Amino acid sequence: MTKNKRLVYIALLAAQAVVLSLVERAIPSPFTFAPGAKLGLANVITCISLYTLSAKDTFMIICIRLVLSTLLGGTLSTFLYSAAGAILSFLGMWAVQKLGPKRVSIIGVSVTGGVMHNVGQLVVASWVAQSWTVMGYLPVLSFIGILTGIAIGIAANYLLQNVQTLRNFFELKEKRALSK
């Protein structure tokens, strides 16, 4: 992929991640029994970028999403919680993805991201509350993180297959245009 194509692809993924973050913020939480639990829709983009770009580019997309979604409707506290969750989630997803597709599927990578995101947010909450008792909420959020991680992983797997199909299509089209 040329540098310009890579930058356009990064910009498209970052824009999609921001839109998904804003959409998720606009819909009421389906987890009324677990306050603070979210679907993690933007993790679809993180999964796709982990499998199609470098870790550096994926981290850049996450940073762009964090900053833009905070500027478009967040606060300093939402930024702190989101940043801690997103960075820990990224590190976990990247480490698990490095084990290879024979050991862990994209669904496993997504589940890791969902659980690690919750850990990051609860660490910030513990720091804010100055009490580690907040971590007692981790089993509830981890269960939800596993469920949403599976759903997001299935969606990311489906989309990733179609991204690869589109990529192959455009590469073939470009080769044909160059050969004429």
ABEGO torsion letter per residue (X at the ends): XBAAAAAAAAAAAAAAAAAAAAAAAABBBABAABBGBBAGAAAAAAAAAAAABBAAAAAAAAAAAAAAAAAAGBBAAAAAAAAAAAAAAAAAAAAAAAAEAAABBAAAAAAAAAAAAAAAAAAAAAAAAGBAAAAAAAAAAAAAAAAAAAAAAAAAAAAAAAAAAAAAAAAAAAAAAAAX
